[in-house]
Amino acid sequence: MTSLGGVEMVDWKLAAATATRLVKPGPEVSRDEARAAVAELRRHATASEGHVRSFTGMEPADGSGDTPVLVVDRPGWIRANVAGFRELLSPLLAKMQERRAAGPGGAVLGVVGGKVTGVEVGMLLSFMASRVLGQYETFAPAGPDLPGTAGEGGGRLLLVAPNVVHVERELDVDPHDFRLWVCLHEETHRTQFSAVPWLRDHIEGEIHSFLGETDVDPSTLLERLREAVQSLAGGRPWSDGSDGSDGEGEDGRSLVELVQTPAQREILGRLTAVMSLLEGHADYVMDGVGPQVVPTVAEIREKFQKRRAAGAGRLDQALRKLLGLDAKLRQYRDGERFVRAVVDEVGMEGFNRVWTSPNTLPTKAEIAKPAEWIARVHRKTD
């Protein structure tokens, strides 16, 4: 990212160092247990490729789909996502930096503010790093710490071993089944991007358009970030509900929602629809393949759904709201219902027309009303 005077709005190195220092170490496991978990996740990731492709009928566009599978710890996830966030947020931060530099004392504020914001971003990353089970990383550039082809038209699949072990213990489910179940979900994301060559550029373009349309004073966005950090530190800018409020802050909106312009609302609607499709499709495939290869899939799904719904207390719920993670949970639910309804009506081959072009992606309204997508896409092509 280009910076003014060599100073960035976010000190990304400090963000990574702060997150790595603050993140919890994960569950206690012996060296042998850790090695076994890593090896099994790798095996399951490889096995999942065939299961997902057979179930969905989707094949890599270039015939290979050979992207790296990396089993990482929590600091490894942090390093990967610092790179990803820096890449994706560059248009927004460059625009905000220019605005701040033009103001009085901008150069001094740039040095101090970059470090303060770096610490705050690091604190949020440390919170998230202990919760993510896996991730198909589409946009981050490859680097020496986490090699891969991301940023060059490819991607890489990250599986966060300590988080997988933590959740399987918390749910008290069969570890071997749970690990394969997680891999099926993440492998579906890898298949989506490897089989649909235009998808990555389409989503990246939408995100950059969204950020490019942002017209917000830097202090406003940084104040919202500070509220999240104060919540982590035990402050109460976001109510815990004991005062009779709904526990969602002064207006209940997330960071993303607070920076919207009218143009952004349109873009965000399209992004919400496509992310609902991707997440719902992964959940549908995970459960569709499950009965054949994951004997305890019904138990895992029931317990995992309860965990998703419950969260981990009021602090967790407040941060989920602030970061927009509540919206992600809705995407799983709404997207899965859309996929199931379409497949039930027109079959998997009929559903796969969704991947034809950006024009055949469902709108936000169609996610809620699958029959409208079926009527639009199948009426045009049949």
C-alpha positions in Angstrom: 0.0 0.0 0.0 1.3 3.4 -0.9 1.8 5.6 2.2 2.4 9.3 2.6 5.8 10.0 3.9 6.4 6.3 4.5 3.7 6.2 7.2 0.7 3.9 6.9 -2.6 4.4 8.8 -2.2 0.9 10.2 1.2 -0.4 11.4 0.7 -3.9 10.1 3.9 -5.3 11.6 2.8 -4.1 15.0 -0.7 -5.5 14.4 0.7 -8.9 13.7 3.1 -8.8 16.7 0.3 -7.6 19.0 -2.1 -10.3 17.9 0.5 -13.0 18.2 1.4 -11.9 21.7 -2.2 -11.7 22.9 -3.7 -14.8 21.3 -4.4 -17.7 23.6 -2.1 -20.7 23.0 -4.9 -23.2 22.3 -5.8 -26.5 24.0 -3.1 -28.6 25.7 -1.9 -31.4 23.5 1.2 -33.5 23.5 3.7 -33.3 20.7 2.5 -36.6 19.3 -1.2 -35.5 19.5 -0.4 -32.3 17.7 1.5 -34.2 14.9 -1.3 -36.7 14.6 -3.9 -33.9 14.3 -2.0 -32.1 11.6 -1.4 -35.3 9.6 -5.0 -36.3 9.8 -6.2 -32.8 8.7 -3.9 -33.1 5.7 -5.3 -36.5 4.8 -8.9 -35.4 5.2 -8.3 -32.3 3.1 -7.0 -34.5 0.3 -9.8 -37.0 0.6 -12.4 -34.2 0.6 -11.5 -33.1 -2.9 -12.9 -36.2 -4.5 -16.0 -36.2 -2.2 -16.9 -32.6 -3.0 -16.3 -32.9 -6.7 -18.3 -36.1 -7.0 -21.2 -34.6 -5.0 -21.3 -31.2 -6.7 -20.3 -32.1 -10.3 -17.8 -29.2 -10.2 -14.3 -29.7 -11.6 -11.3 -27.3 -11.6 -11.4 -25.1 -14.7 -7.7 -25.9 -15.6 -8.1 -29.6 -14.8 -5.9 -29.5 -11.7 -7.2 -27.3 -8.9 -3.8 -27.8 -7.3 -3.7 -25.1 -4.6 -1.8 -25.5 -1.3 -3.3 -26.9 1.9 -1.7 -25.4 5.0 -2.3 -26.6 8.5 -1.5 -23.7 10.7 -1.5 -22.6 14.4 -3.1 -19.4 15.6 -0.1 -17.2 14.9 0.1 -18.6 11.4 -3.5 -17.7 10.8 -2.8 -14.2 12.1 0.2 -13.7 9.7 -1.9 -14.9 6.7 -4.8 -12.6 7.5 -2.7 -9.5 8.2 -1.4 -9.9 4.7 -5.0 -10.4 3.4 -6.4 -7.4 5.2 -3.6 -5.2 4.1 -4.2 -6.2 0.5 -8.0 -5.7 0.5 -8.1 -2.6 2.7 -5.5 -0.7 0.7 -8.0 1.4 -1.3 -9.9 2.5 1.8 -6.8 3.2 3.9 -5.0 5.1 1.2 -8.1 7.3 0.7 -8.4 7.9 4.4 -4.7 8.6 4.8 -4.8 11.3 2.2 -7.7 13.0 4.0 -5.9 12.8 7.3 -2.6 14.1 6.0 -4.3 17.1 4.5 -5.5 18.2 8.0 -3.5 20.0 10.7 -0.8 17.9 12.3 -1.5 15.1 9.8 2.1 13.9 9.6 2.4 13.5 13.4 -1.0 11.9 13.7 0.1 9.5 11.0 3.0 8.2 13.0 1.1 8.0 16.3 -2.2 6.9 14.8 -0.6 4.1 12.7 0.8 2.5 15.9 -2.3 2.9 17.9 -4.5 1.5 15.2 -1.9 -1.3 14.7 -2.4 -2.4 18.3 -6.2 -2.2 18.0 -6.3 -4.2 14.8 -3.9 -6.7 16.5 -6.3 -7.1 19.5 -9.2 -7.9 17.2 -7.2 -10.4 15.2 -6.2 -12.1 18.4 -9.9 -12.5 19.2 -10.7 -13.9 15.8 -7.7 -16.2 15.6 -9.0 -18.5 18.3 -12.3 -19.0 16.6 -11.7 -19.7 12.9 -11.6 -23.4 12.1 -10.6 -23.1 8.4 -10.5 -20.6 5.6 -10.0 -20.6 1.9 -7.7 -17.6 1.5 -8.4 -16.1 -1.8 -6.7 -12.7 -1.9 -3.5 -12.5 0.3 -0.2 -12.4 -1.5 2.2 -15.3 -1.0 5.0 -14.8 1.5 8.0 -16.5 3.2 6.0 -17.5 6.3 3.0 -18.9 4.4 3.9 -20.0 0.9 1.2 -20.3 -1.7 -0.2 -18.9 -4.9 -2.6 -16.4 -3.4 -2.5 -13.0 -5.1 -1.5 -14.6 -8.4 -4.9 -15.9 -9.4 -4.7 -18.9 -7.0 -5.5 -19.4 -3.4 -4.6 -21.5 -0.4 -6.6 -23.5 2.1 -5.9 -22.9 5.8 -6.9 -25.3 8.5 -6.3 -24.0 12.1 -5.4 -27.2 13.9 -5.7 -25.9 17.6 -9.1 -24.5 16.9 -10.4 -27.7 15.4 -9.1 -29.7 18.4 -10.6 -27.1 20.8 -14.1 -27.3 19.2 -14.2 -31.1 18.9 -13.4 -31.4 22.6 -15.9 -28.7 23.5 -18.6 -30.5 21.6 -17.5 -33.9 22.7 -17.7 -35.4 19.2 -15.7 -38.0 17.4 -12.4 -36.2 16.5 -11.8 -38.1 13.2 -15.4 -37.4 12.0 -15.3 -33.8 13.0 -12.0 -33.1 11.3 -13.3 -34.6 8.0 -16.5 -32.6 8.4 -14.6 -29.4 8.7 -12.4 -30.2 5.7 -15.5 -30.9 3.6 -16.8 -27.4 4.2 -13.4 -25.7 3.5 -12.7 -27.9 0.4 -16.1 -26.8 -1.0 -14.8 -23.2 -0.9 -11.6 -24.3 -2.7 -13.7 -26.1 -5.3 -15.9 -23.1 -5.8 -13.0 -20.9 -6.7 -11.0 -23.4 -8.7 -14.0 -24.4 -10.8 -15.4 -20.9 -11.4 -12.4 -18.9 -12.8 -14.2 -15.5 -12.8 -15.4 -15.7 -9.2 -12.3 -14.4 -7.5 -11.9 -11.3 -9.7 -15.7 -10.6 -9.4 -15.7 -10.7 -5.6 -12.4 -8.7 -5.4 -13.8 -6.1 -7.8 -17.0 -5.7 -5.7 -14.9 -5.4 -2.5 -12.7 -2.7 -4.0 -15.7 -0.9 -5.3 -17.3 -0.9 -1.9 -14.1 0.4 -0.2 -13.5 2.9 -3.0 -17.0 4.4 -2.4 -16.4 4.9 1.3 -16.6 8.5 2.3 -16.0 8.6 6.1 -13.9 10.7 8.3 -10.9 8.7 9.6 -11.7 9.5 13.2 -15.2 8.0 12.8 -14.0 4.6 11.6 -11.1 4.6 14.1 -13.6 5.4 17.0 -15.6 2.3 16.1 -12.5 0.2 16.1 -11.6 1.6 19.5 -15.1 0.6 20.8 -14.4 -2.9 19.8 -11.0 -2.9 21.6 -12.6 -1.4 24.7 -15.1 -4.2 24.7 -12.2 -6.7 24.6 -10.6 -4.9 27.5 -13.8 -5.0 29.6 -15.2 -1.5 28.9 -18.8 -0.9 28.2 -19.2 1.3 25.1 -21.4 -1.6 23.9 -24.0 -2.5 26.5 -24.0 -5.9 28.1 -27.8 -5.7 28.3 -27.9 -5.0 32.1 -29.0 -1.5 31.5 -32.2 -2.6 29.7 -30.7 -2.1 26.2 -30.4 -4.8 23.5 -26.7 -5.2 24.1 -25.8 -4.1 20.6 -24.4 -0.6 21.2 -25.9 2.7 20.6 -27.5 1.8 17.3 -26.8 -1.9 16.9 -24.9 -1.5 13.6 -21.6 -3.1 12.6 -18.4 -1.4 11.5 -19.3 -2.3 7.9 -22.7 -0.8 8.1 -21.5 2.4 9.6 -19.4 3.4 6.5 -22.1 2.9 3.9 -23.0 5.4 1.2 -26.1 4.7 -1.1 -23.8 3.2 -3.7 -22.2 1.0 -1.1 -25.5 -0.3 0.0 -26.1 -1.6 -3.5 -22.7 -3.2 -3.6 -23.1 -4.7 -0.1 -26.4 -6.2 -1.1 -24.7 -8.0 -4.0 -21.8 -9.1 -1.8 -24.2 -10.4 0.9 -25.9 -12.5 -1.7 -22.8 -14.1 -3.2 -21.3 -14.7 0.3 -24.6 -16.3 1.4 -24.4 -18.5 -1.7 -20.8 -19.6 -1.0 -21.3 -20.3 2.7 -24.7 -21.9 2.2 -23.4 -24.1 -0.6 -20.5 -25.2 1.6 -22.8 -26.2 4.4 -25.1 -28.0 2.0 -22.3 -30.0 0.5 -20.8 -30.7 3.9 -24.0 -32.2 5.1 -24.8 -33.9 1.8 -21.5 -35.8 1.6 -21.5 -36.3 5.4 -23.8 -39.4 5.7 -21.6 -41.4 3.3 -18.2 -40.6 4.9 -18.9 -39.1 8.4 -20.8 -41.6 10.5 -21.7 -39.2 13.3 -22.6 -36.2 11.0 -26.1 -35.8 12.5 -24.7 -35.5 16.0 -21.9 -33.1 14.9 -24.4 -30.9 13.0 -26.8 -30.7 15.9 -24.1 -29.8 18.4 -22.4 -27.4 16.1 -25.6 -25.5 15.3 -26.3 -25.0 19.0 -22.8 -23.7 19.4 -23.2 -21.2 16.5 -26.5 -20.0 17.9 -25.3 -19.6 21.5 -22.0 -17.8 21.0 -19.7 -17.5 24.0 -21.3 -14.9 26.2 -22.2 -11.3 26.0 -18.7 -10.1 25.1 -18.5 -12.5 22.3 -21.9 -11.5 21.0 -21.1 -7.8 21.2 -17.9 -8.3 19.2 -19.7 -10.5 16.7 -22.2 -7.7 16.1 -19.5 -5.0 15.8 -17.5 -7.0 13.3 -20.5 -8.0 11.3 -20.0 -11.7 12.2 -23.7 -12.0 13.1 -24.4 -11.4 9.4 -22.1 -14.3 8.5 -24.1 -16.6 10.7 -27.2 -15.6 8.8 -25.4 -16.2 5.5 -24.9 -19.8 6.5 -28.5 -20.3 7.3 -30.1 -18.3 4.5 -27.7 -19.6 1.8 -28.1 -23.2 2.8 -31.9 -22.9 2.5 -31.5 -21.3 -1.0 -29.2 -24.1 -2.2 -31.4 -26.8 -0.8 -34.6 -25.4 -2.3 -33.0 -25.0 -5.8 -31.5 -28.4 -5.8 -34.8 -30.0 -4.7 -36.5 -28.2 -7.5 -34.1 -28.5 -10.5 -31.4 -30.9 -9.3 -27.6 -30.3 -8.8 -27.0 -29.7 -12.5 -29.8 -27.1 -12.6 -28.4 -25.4 -9.5 -24.9 -25.3 -11.0 -26.1 -22.8 -13.6 -25.5 -20.3 -10.7 -21.8 -20.5 -11.6 -22.3 -19.5 -15.3 -21.5 -15.8 -14.9 -22.0 -12.9 -12.5 -25.4 -12.4 -14.1 -26.6 -15.8 -12.9 -25.6 -15.2 -9.3 -28.7 -14.8 -7.0 -29.6 -11.4 -5.8 -30.1 -10.7 -2.1 -33.9 -10.9 -2.7 -33.6 -14.2 -4.5 -31.6 -15.8 -1.7 -34.7 -15.3 0.4 -37.0 -16.4 -2.5 -35.3 -19.2 -4.5 -38.3 -19.7 -6.8 -37.6 -16.2 -8.2 -34.0 -17.2 -9.1 -35.2 -20.4 -10.7 -37.8 -18.5 -12.7 -35.2 -15.9 -13.9 -32.3 -18.2 -14.8 -34.1 -21.2 -16.0 -36.7 -19.3 -18.0 -33.9 -17.5 -19.9 -31.9 -20.7 -20.6 -34.5 -23.4 -21.1 
